[in-house]
Amino acid sequence: MNQPLRLLLVDDEAPARARLRDVLGDINAEVPSIVVAEAADGFAALERAQAGDLDVALIDIRMPGMDGVELARHLTRLPTTPAVIFVTAFDKYAVQAFELAALDYLVKPVRAARLADALRKARRRADDAVRLEDSALAVRQNLSCLERGRILLVPVARILYLRAEQKYVTARTAEREYLLEESLVHLESEFSERFLRIHRNCLVARAAVAGVEHVADEGDTEAHWQVILEGLGERLPVSRRQWSQLKSLLK
């Protein structure tokens, strides 16, 4: 007999998690499962998921701080990714937008038959058969960085600049740097309202730009501009191609 599926329940409302537990109990004979852990928000869920002992995460979509879509995207960075089943109060038309981004979805109130079907899919799922695609439905509040075997969350609001270096992108906060395995082009597209390109390999946070300075390197016949960032002594060069856009921001 197959081992019970190991589940993580993620919902900011305790009654909703209790309801899921009840329904899971009703179908346990046909689809054995065990609730390994519960979480009331995405941050706690991500921390718990890093133990690597989960088969399925049942995730609410609307949660404060980090919604279920963002959580699911971060889960894909784990060495062992649980299957994601969204649990949502969205109507069927909104839910269709998420259908390709997860193994399955359930509409509240969750019906036993639908939950059983979803868990059967999870049982059949090969370890790496499902990969969550980037979602255009939600802009992330955090980027994720794999460091020493653990996932660190980097709040987008704290990032001063993003710079491409070889196959990585460096995210710089006032405190330190983080290495991201993401494309600078993709980050520029997703966060176009927050970051401005100043060079082919660099985006700066619009809110972090404190000013610019005109400099000329020794032996250089043509002066150029550098960005001064709030709270950071480092200066970032501006390419001639991007200078006009930056100048309009400073007006």
PAZAPA-4460 file (N, C-alpha, C; in steps of 0.05 Angstrom, whole numbers, plus 32768, in hexadecimal, padded with zeros to 4 digits):
% residues 251
    n_x    n_y    n_z   ca_x   ca_y   ca_z    c_x    c_y    c_z   seq   type   mol
   8011   7FE8   8000   8000   8000   8000   8012   8019   8000     1      M     A
   800A   802D   7FF1   8019   8046   7FEF   8019   8054   800A     2      N     A
   802F   8061   8010   8031   8071   8028   801E   8089   8026     3      Q     A
   8013   8092   803C   8001   80AA   803B   800F   80C2   8030     4      P     A
   8001   80D2   8020   800C   80EB   8016   8011   80FE   802E     5      L     A
   8027   810B   802E   802F   811D   8043   8027   813A   803B     6      R     A
   8015   8146   804A   8009   815F   8042   8011   8177   8053     7      L     A
   8012   818E   8046   8015   81A8   8054   7FFC   81B8   804D     8      L     A
   7FEE   81C1   8061   7FD6   81D2   805D   7FDE   81EF   8062     9      L     A
   7FD9   8200   804E   7FE0   821C   8050   7FC7   822E   804C    10      V     A
   7FBF   823B   8061   7FA8   824D   8060   7FA9   825F   8078    11      D     A
   7FA4   8279   8074   7FA5   828C   808A   7F8D   828A   809D    12      D     A
   7F79   827A   8095   7F61   8277   80A6   7F61   825B   80B3    13      E     A
   7F62   825A   80CD   7F62   8240   80DB   7F4A   822F   80D5    14      A     A
   7F31   823B   80D4   7F1A   822B   80CD   7F1C   821D   80B2    15      P     A
   7F29   822B   809F   7F2C   821F   8084   7F3F   8207   8085    16      A     A
   7F54   8209   8095   7F66   81F2   8099   7F58   81DB   80A7    17      R     A
   7F48   81E2   80BB   7F39   81CD   80C9   7F25   81BF   80B6    18      A     A
   7F19   81CE   80A5   7F06   81C2   8091   7F15   81AF   807F    19      R     A
   7F2D   81B7   8076   7F3D   81A5   8065   7F43   818B   8073    20      L     A
   7F4B   818D   808D   7F51   8176   809C   7F39   8163   809E    21      R     A
   7F21   816E   80A2   7F09   815E   80A3   7F04   814F   8089    22      D     A
   7F07   815D   8073   7F02   8150   8059   7F18   813B   8053    23      V     A
   7F30   8141   805B   7F46   812D   8057   7F40   8114   8067    24      L     A
   7F34   8117   807F   7F2D   8100   808F   7F17   80F0   8082    25      G     A
   7F04   80FD   8074   7EEE   80EF   8067   7EF8   80DE   8050    26      D     A
   7F0E   80E6   8043   7F17   80D7   802B   7F31   80C7   8031    27      I     A
   7F38   80C6   804A   7F52   80B9   8051   7F53   809C   8049    28      N     A
   7F3C   808E   8049   7F3C   8072   8043   7F43   806D   8025    29      A     A
   7F39   807F   8014   7F3E   807C   7FF7   7F58   8089   7FEE    30      E     A
   7F5F   80A0   7FFA   7F79   80AD   7FF4   7F87   80B3   800E    31      V     A
   7F97   80A1   8018   7FA4   80A5   8032   7FB6   80BD   8032    32      P     A
   7FB5   80CD   8047   7FC6   80E4   8049   7FCA   80EB   8067    33      S     A
   7FDE   80FB   806C   7FE4   8104   8087   7FEC   8121   8086    34      I     A
   7FE0   8132   8097   7FE7   814E   8098   8001   8151   80A8    35      V     A
   8017   8156   809B   8031   8158   80A9   8033   8173   80B7    36      V     A
   8028   8188   80AB   802A   81A3   80B6   8015   81B5   80AB    37      A     A
   8010   81CB   80B9   7FFF   81E1   80B0   800E   81FB   80B2    38      E     A
   8006   820E   80A2   8012   8229   80A2   7FFC   823E   809D    39      A     A
   7FFE   8254   80AB   7FEA   8269   80A8   7FF3   827F   8094    40      A     A
   800B   827D   8089   8014   8290   8075   802A   8284   8064    41      D     A
   8030   8291   804E   8043   8286   803B   805F   8284   8046    42      G     A
   8068   8297   8057   8083   8296   8062   8087   827E   8073    43      F     A
   8074   8278   8085   8076   8260   8096   8075   8247   8086    44      A     A
   8064   8247   8071   8062   822F   805F   807C   8229   8051    45      A     A
   8089   823E   8047   80A2   823A   8039   80B8   8230   804C    46      L     A
   80B8   823B   8063   80CC   8231   8077   80C7   8214   807E    47      E     A
   80AE   820C   8081   80A8   81F0   8088   80AE   81DE   8071    48      R     A
   80A9   81E7   8058   80AC   81D6   8041   80C9   81CF   803C    49      A     A
   80DC   81DE   8047   80F8   81D9   8042   8102   81BF   804F    50      Q     A
   80F2   81B4   8061   80FA   819A   806D   80FA   8184   8058    51      A     A
   80EB   8187   8042   80EC   8174   802C   80DC   815B   8031    52      G     A
   80C9   815B   8044   80BA   8143   804A   809D   8145   8043    53      D     A
   8097   8155   802E   807B   8159   8026   8076   814F   800A    54      L     A
   805F   8143   8006   8057   813B   7FEB   8044   814F   7FDE    55      D     A
   8033   815C   7FEE   801F   816E   7FE3   801C   8186   7FF5    56      V     A
   8019   819E   7FE9   8012   81B6   7FF7   7FF7   81C0   7FED    57      A     A
   7FE4   81C1   8000   7FC9   81CC   7FFA   7FCA   81E9   8002    58      L     A
   7FC9   81FB   7FEE   7FD0   8217   7FF3   7FB8   822A   7FEC    59      I     A
   7FB0   823A   7FFF   7F9D   824F   7FFA   7FAA   8264   7FE8    60      D     A
   7F9B   8271   7FD7   7FA7   8285   7FC5   7FA8   82A1   7FD2    61      I     A
   7F92   82AA   7FDE   7F91   82C4   7FEA   7F9B   82C3   8007    62      R     A
   7FB4   82CC   800C   7FBF   82CD   8027   7FCF   82E7   8029    63      M     A
   7FCF   82F3   8041   7FDF   830B   8045   7FFD   8306   8044    64      P     A
   800C   831A   803C   8029   8318   803C   8035   830A   8024    65      G     A
   802D   82F1   801F   8036   82E2   8008   801E   82D1   7FFF    66      M     A
   8014   82D6   7FE7   7FFD   82C6   7FDE   8006   82AA   7FD5    67      D     A
   7FF2   8299   7FD0   7FF8   827E   7FCA   8007   827A   7FB0    68      G     A
   8003   828B   7F9C   8011   8288   7F83   802F   828D   7F87    69      V     A
   8035   82A3   7F96   8052   82A8   7F9B   805E   8292   7FAB    70      E     A
   8050   8288   7FBF   805B   8272   7FCF   8061   825A   7FBD    71      L     A
   804F   8253   7FAB   8053   823C   7F99   806B   8240   7F88    72      A     A
   8070   8258   7F7F   8087   825D   7F6E   80A1   825A   7F7E    73      R     A
   80A1   8262   7F97   80B9   825E   7FA7   80BD   8240   7FAD    74      H     A
   80A8   8231   7FAF   80AB   8215   7FB5   80B9   8206   7F9F    75      L     A
   80B7   8210   7F86   80C5   8203   7F70   80E3   8203   7F73    76      T     A
   80EE   8215   7F84   810A   8217   7F87   8115   8202   7F9B    77      R     A
   8103   81F4   7FA9   810C   81E0   7FBC   8117   81C7   7FAE    78      L     A
   812B   81BA   7FBA   8135   81A1   7FAF   811F   818C   7FAB    79      P     A
   810C   818B   7FBE   80F5   8179   7FBC   80DC   818A   7FBC    80      T     A
   80CF   818C   7FA6   80B8   819E   7FA3   809E   818F   7FA7    81      T     A
   808D   8197   7FBB   8074   8189   7FBE   8061   8191   7FA7    82      P     A
   804F   817F   7FA1   8039   8186   7F8E   8028   819C   7F9A    83      A     A
   8020   81AF   7F8A   8010   81C5   7F94   7FF3   81C2   7F8B    84      V     A
   7FE1   81C3   7F9E   7FC4   81C4   7F98   7FBA   81DE   7FA4    85      I     A
   7FB0   81F0   7F93   7FA5   8209   7F9D   7F89   8204   7FA8    86      F     A
   7F84   8212   7FBE   7F69   8212   7FCA   7F60   822F   7FCB    87      V     A
   7F49   8235   7FBE   7F43   8251   7FB9   7F25   8256   7FBA    88      T     A
   7F1E   826E   7FC1   7F02   8277   7FC1   7EFC   8285   7FA7    89      A     A
   7F0F   8287   7F94   7F0B   8294   7F7B   7EF5   8285   7F6B    90      F     A
   7EE7   8293   7F5A   7ED3   8286   7F49   7EE1   8276   7F33    91      D     A
   7ED2   8266   7F25   7EDF   8254   7F11   7EEE   8262   7EFB    92      K     A
   7EE5   827A   7EF4   7EF3   8288   7EDF   7F0F   8292   7EE7    93      Y     A
   7F11   829C   7F00   7F2B   82A4   7F0A   7F3D   828C   7F0E    94      A     A
   7F32   8277   7F18   7F42   825F   7F1E   7F4E   8253   7F04    95      V     A
   7F40   8255   7EEE   7F4B   824A   7ED5   7F67   8256   7ECF    96      Q     A
   7F6C   826E   7ED7   7F85   827B   7ED2   7F9C   826D   7EE1    97      A     A
   7F95   8260   7EF6   7FAA   8252   7F06   7FAD   8235   7EFE    98      F     A
   7F9C   822B   7EED   7F9B   820E   7EE8   7FB5   8202   7EDE    99      E     A
   7FC3   8211   7ECE   7FDC   8207   7EC3   7FF4   820B   7ED6   100      L     A
   7FF0   8219   7EEC   8005   821F   7EFE   8007   820C   7F16   101      A     A
   7FF6   81F8   7F17   7FF7   81E6   7F2E   7FEC   81CB   7F26   102      A     A
   7FEF   81B8   7F37   7FE5   819D   7F32   7FC6   819D   7F30   103      L     A
   7FB9   81AC   7F41   7F9C   81AE   7F41   7F94   81C6   7F52   104      D     A
   7F7A   81CB   7F52   7F6F   81E0   7F63   7F54   81D7   7F6E   105      Y     A
   7F4E   81E1   7F85   7F34   81DA   7F92   7F26   81F5   7F99   106      L     A
   7F0C   81F5   7F96   7EFD   820D   7F9D   7EEF   8208   7FB8   107      V     A
   7EF2   821C   7FC9   7EE5   821B   7FE3   7EC7   821E   7FE0   108      K     A
   7EB7   8210   7FEF   7EBE   81FB   8003   7EC7   81E2   7FF4   109      P     A
   7EDC   81D6   7FFE   7EE8   81BF   7FF1   7ED6   81A6   7FF3   110      V     A
   7ED1   819A   7FDC   7EC1   8181   7FDC   7ED3   8169   7FDD   111      R     A
   7EC9   8154   7FEB   7EDA   813C   7FEF   7EE2   812F   7FD5   112      A     A
   7ED0   812D   7FC2   7ED6   8120   7FA9   7EEC   812F   7F9A   113      A     A
   7EEB   814A   7F99   7EFF   8159   7F8B   7F1A   8157   7F99   114      R     A
   7F1A   8158   7FB3   7F33   8155   7FC2   7F40   813A   7FBD   115      L     A
   7F2F   8125   7FBD   7F39   810A   7FB8   7F46   8109   7F9C   116      A     A
   7F38   8114   7F88   7F43   8114   7F6D   7F5E   8123   7F6B   117      D     A
   7F60   8139   7F79   7F79   8149   7F79   7F90   8139   7F86   118      A     A
   7F8A   812C   7F9C   7F9E   811C   7FA9   7FA7   8104   7F99   119      L     A
   7F94   80F9   7F8A   7F9C   80E2   7F78   7FAF   80EC   7F63   120      R     A
   7FAB   8104   7F59   7FBE   810F   7F45   7FD9   8112   7F52   121      K     A
   7FD9   811B   7F6B   7FF3   811E   7F79   8000   8103   7F7C   122      A     A
   7FF1   80EF   7F82   7FFC   80D4   7F85   8009   80CA   7F6B   123      R     A
   7FFD   80D1   7F54   8007   80C8   7F3B   801E   80D9   7F31   124      R     A
   8021   80F0   7F3C   8035   8103   7F32   8051   80F9   7F35   125      R     A
   8060   80F9   7F20   807D   80F3   7F22   808A   810B   7F30   126      A     A
   80A1   8106   7F3D   80AE   8119   7F4E   80B1   8135   7F41   127      D     A
   80B9   8135   7F28   80BF   814E   7F1B   80AC   8154   7F03   128      D     A
   8094   8148   7F04   8082   814A   7EED   8075   8165   7EEB   129      A     A
   8072   8173   7F02   8063   818C   7F03   8076   81A2   7F0A   130      V     A
   8077   81B6   7EF9   8087   81CE   7EFF   8075   81E7   7EFC   131      R     A
   8074   81F7   7F11   8064   820F   7F10   8070   8223   7EFD   132      L     A
   805F   822E   7EEB   8069   8243   7ED9   8066   825E   7EE6   133      E     A
   8076   8271   7EDD   8073   828C   7EE7   8057   8296   7EE2   134      D     A
   804C   82A4   7EF6   8031   82AD   7EF4   8031   82CC   7EEF   135      S     A
   8021   82D4   7EDB   801E   82F1   7ED7   8008   82FC   7EE8   136      A     A
   7FFC   82EB   7EF9   7FE5   82F4   7F09   7FED   8301   7F23   137      L     A
   8006   82FE   7F2B   800F   8309   7F44   802C   8311   7F43   138      A     A
   8032   8329   7F4A   804E   8332   7F4B   8059   832A   7F66   139      V     A
   8070   831D   7F65   807B   8313   7F7E   8083   8329   7F91   140      R     A
   8081   8324   7FAB   808A   8336   7FBF   80A7   832F   7FC8   141      Q     A
   80AF   8317   7FC2   80C9   830C   7FCA   80D6   82FD   7FB3   142      N     A
   80F0   82FF   7FB1   80FF   82ED   7F9F   810C   82D8   7FB1   143      L     A
   8113   82C2   7FA5   811F   82AC   7FB5   813B   82A6   7FAD   144      S     A
   814C   82A0   7FC1   8168   829B   7FBC   816F   8281   7FCA   145      C     A
   817C   826F   7FBC   8185   8256   7FC7   81A1   8259   7FD2   146      L     A
   81A4   8256   7FEC   81BD   825B   7FFA   81C2   8246   800F   147      E     A
   81D8   8238   800C   81DF   8222   801F   81C9   820E   8022   148      R     A
   81BC   8207   800C   81A7   81F3   800D   818C   81FD   8018   149      G     A
   818A   8217   801E   8170   8221   8028   8167   8238   8016   150      R     A
   814D   823D   8016   8142   8253   8006   813F   826B   8018   151      I     A
   814B   8281   800F   8148   829B   801D   8136   82AD   800C   152      L     A
   8124   82BB   801A   8112   82CD   800C   811F   82E9   800D   153      L     A
   811E   82F6   7FF6   8129   8311   7FF3   8112   8324   7FED   154      V     A
   8109   8334   8000   80F3   8347   7FFB   80F9   835A   7FE4   155      P     A
   80E8   835A   7FD0   80ED   836B   7FB9   80EF   8389   7FC1   156      V     A
   80E0   8391   7FD5   80E0   83AD   7FDE   80FB   83B6   7FE9   157      A     A
   810B   83A3   7FF1   8125   83A9   7FFD   813C   83A9   7FE9   158      R     A
   8137   83A0   7FD1   814C   839E   7FBD   8152   83B9   7FB1   159      I     A
   816B   83C1   7FB1   8174   83DA   7FA6   817B   83D8   7F89   160      L     A
   8188   83C2   7F81   818D   83BD   7F65   818F   83A0   7F5F   161      Y     A
   818C   8399   7F45   818F   837E   7F3B   81A4   837F   7F24   162      L     A
   81B9   836F   7F26   81CE   8370   7F12   81D5   8355   7F08   163      R     A
   81D5   8351   7EEE   81DB   8338   7EE1   81FA   8333   7EE2   164      A     A
   8202   831C   7EEC   821E   8314   7EED   8220   82F7   7EE5   165      E     A
   822A   82F2   7ECC   822C   82D7   7EC1   8210   82CB   7EC1   166      Q     A
   820D   82B3   7ECD   81F3   82A6   7ECC   81E0   82AD   7EE3   167      K     A
   81EA   82BF   7EF5   81DA   82C6   7F0C   81D2   82E4   7F0A   168      Y     A
   81BF   82EB   7F1B   81B8   8307   7F1F   81BD   830D   7F3D   169      V     A
   81CB   8322   7F42   81D0   832B   7F5E   81BB   833E   7F66   170      T     A
   81AD   8338   7F7C   819A   834B   7F88   81A7   8358   7FA0   171      A     A
   81A9   8372   7FA0   81B7   8381   7FB5   81A3   8390   7FC7   172      R     A
   81A4   8389   7FE0   8195   8399   7FF4   81A9   83AA   8003   173      T     A
   81A0   83BA   8016   81B2   83CB   8025   81C4   83BA   8036   174      A     A
   81BC   83A1   803D   81CB   8390   804F   81DF   837E   8041   175      E     A
   81D7   8372   8029   81E8   835E   801D   81DF   8358   8001   176      R     A
   81ED   8345   7FF4   81E6   833C   7FD9   81DB   8320   7FDA   177      E     A
   81C9   831A   7FC6   81BE   82FF   7FC3   81C1   82F7   7FA6   178      Y     A
   81C7   82DE   7FA1   81CA   82D4   7F86   81AF   82C6   7F7E   179      L     A
   81A4   82D0   7F68   818B   82C5   7F5E   818F   82B6   7F44   180      L     A
   8182   82A0   7F41   8183   8292   7F27   816B   829A   7F16   181      E     A
   816B   82B3   7F0F   8155   82BE   7EFF   8160   82D0   7EE8   182      E     A
   8150   82D5   7ED5   8158   82E5   7EBE   8152   8303   7EC5   183      S     A
   8166   8314   7EBE   8162   8331   7EC3   814B   833B   7EB1   184      L     A
   8149   8331   7E99   8134   8339   7E87   8118   8332   7E93   185      V     A
   8116   831A   7E9E   80FD   8311   7EAB   80F7   8323   7EC3   186      H     A
   810A   8329   7ED3   8106   8339   7EEB   80FD   8356   7EE3   187      L     A
   8109   8360   7ECE   8102   837B   7EC4   80E5   837B   7EBB   188      E     A
   80DC   8366   7EAE   80C1   8364   7EA4   80AD   8362   7EBB   189      S     A
   80B4   8352   7ECF   80A1   834E   7EE6   80A0   8366   7EF8   190      E     A
   80B6   8374   7EFB   80B7   838A   7F0F   80BD   83A4   7F01   191      F     A
   80B1   83A9   7EEA   80B7   83C1   7EDB   80AE   83DA   7EE9   192      S     A
   809B   83D8   7EFB   8092   83F0   7F0A   80A5   83F7   7F20   193      E     A
   80B5   83E4   7F29   80C7   83E9   7F40   80E4   83EF   7F37   194      R     A
   80ED   83E1   7F22   8109   83E3   7F1A   810C   83F0   7EFF   195      F     A
   8123   83FF   7EFC   8129   840D   7EE3   8144   8403   7ED9   196      L     A
   8146   83FD   7EBF   815F   83F4   7EB3   8172   840D   7EB0   197      R     A
   818B   840A   7EBA   819E   8420   7EB6   81B6   8416   7EA5   198      I     A
   81B7   83FC   7EA1   81CD   83F0   7E92   81C3   83D5   7E87   199      H     A
   81D0   83CA   7E73   81C6   83B1   7E68   81C7   839B   7E7D   200      R     A
   81D7   839E   7E92   81D8   8389   7EA6   81CE   8391   7EC2   201      N     A
   81C0   83A8   7EC3   81B8   83B2   7EDE   819D   83C0   7EDE   202      C     A
   818D   83B9   7EF3   8174   83C7   7EF9   8177   83D3   7F14   203      L     A
   816D   83EB   7F18   816D   83F8   7F32   8150   83FD   7F3B   204      V     A
   814C   83FC   7F56   8132   8403   7F61   812D   8421   7F5D   205      A     A
   8118   8428   7F51   8112   8445   7F4C   8112   8455   7F66   206      R     A
   8107   8449   7F7B   8105   8457   7F95   811F   845A   7FA2   207      A     A
   8133   844B   7F9A   814E   844C   7FA7   8161   8460   7F9B   208      A     A
   8159   846B   7F84   816B   847E   7F76   816C   8499   7F85   209      V     A
   8183   849F   7F90   8186   84B8   7F9F   8190   84CF   7F8D   210      A     A
   819D   84C8   7F77   81A7   84DC   7F65   81BB   84CF   7F51   211      G     A
   81C9   84E0   7F42   81DD   84D7   7F30   81F6   84E9   7F32   212      V     A
   820C   84E0   7F29   8224   84F0   7F29   8233   84ED   7F0E   213      E     A
   823F   8502   7F06   824D   8503   7EEC   826B   84FD   7EF2   214      H     A
   8276   84E8   7EE6   8291   84E1   7EEB   82A0   84DC   7ED1   215      V     A
   82BB   84DE   7ED3   82CC   84D8   7EBD   82E4   84C8   7EC7   216      A     A
   82E7   84B0   7EBC   82FE   84A0   7EC4   8318   84AC   7EBA   217      D     A
   832D   84A7   7EC8   8347   84B1   7EBF   834E   84A6   7EA3   218      E     A
   8354   84B8   7E91   835B   84B0   7E76   8343   84AD   7E64   219      G     A
   832B   84B0   7E70   8312   84AD   7E60   830A   84C9   7E56   220      D     A
   8307   84CB   7E3C   8300   84E5   7E30   82E3   84EC   7E32   221      T     A
   82D2   84D9   7E3A   82B5   84DE   7E3B   82AB   84D7   7E57   222      E     A
   829F   84EB   7E64   8294   84E7   7E7F   827B   84D6   7E7D   223      A     A
   8273   84C9   7E93   825B   84BA   7E93   824D   84BD   7EAE   224      H     A
   8236   84B2   7EB1   8225   84B5   7EC9   8225   849C   7ED9   225      W     A
   8222   84A0   7EF4   821F   848A   7F06   8207   8490   7F18   226      Q     A
   81F9   847A   7F20   81E2   847D   7F32   81EB   847C   7F4F   227      V     A
   81E0   848E   7F5F   81E5   848D   7F7C   81CC   8481   7F89   228      I     A
   81CF   846C   7F98   81B9   845E   7FA4   81B6   8466   7FC2   229      L     A
   819E   8468   7FCB   8198   846E   7FE6   81A2   8458   7FF9   230      E     A
   81B2   8460   800D   81BC   844D   8020   81D1   843A   8017   231      G     A
   81DE   8440   8000   81F3   842F   7FF6   820A   843F   7FEA   232      L     A
   8222   843A   7FF2   8239   8449   7FE8   8241   8443   7FCC   233      G     A
   8238   842C   7FC2   8240   8423   7FA7   8232   8434   7F92   234      E     A
   8242   8439   7F7C   8237   8448   7F66   8233   8435   7F4E   235      R     A
   821E   8439   7F3E   8218   8428   7F28   821A   8437   7F0E   236      L     A
   8229   842E   7EFA   822B   843C   7EE1   8211   843C   7ED1   237      P     A
   820C   8452   7EC3   81F5   8454   7EB1   81FE   8454   7E94   238      V     A
   81F3   8443   7E84   81FA   8442   7E68   81EF   845A   7E59   239      S     A
   81FC   8463   7E44   81F1   847A   7E35   81D5   8474   7E2A   240      R     A
   81D0   845B   7E24   81B6   8453   7E19   81A0   8457   7E2D   241      R     A
   81A6   8453   7E47   8191   8454   7E5C   8190   846F   7E69   242      Q     A
   81A3   8481   7E63   81A4   849A   7E72   818B   84AB   7E6F   243      W     A
   8180   84AD   7E57   8169   84BE   7E53   8151   84B5   7E64   244      S     A
   814D   849B   7E67   8137   8490   7E77   813C   8497   7E94   245      Q     A
   8154   8494   7E9D   815B   849A   7EB9   8157   84B8   7EBF   246      L     A
   8160   84C8   7EAC   815E   84E5   7EAF   8141   84EE   7EB2   247      K     A
   812F   84E1   7EA3   8112   84E8   7EA5   8107   84E1   7EC0   248      S     A
   8112   84CB   7ECC   8109   84C3   7EE7   8111   84D8   7EFC   249      L     A
   8128   84E4   7EF8   8132   84F7   7F0C   8126   8513   7F0B   250      L     A
   8118   8518   7EF6   810C   8533   7EF3   80F5   8537   7F06   251      K     A
***
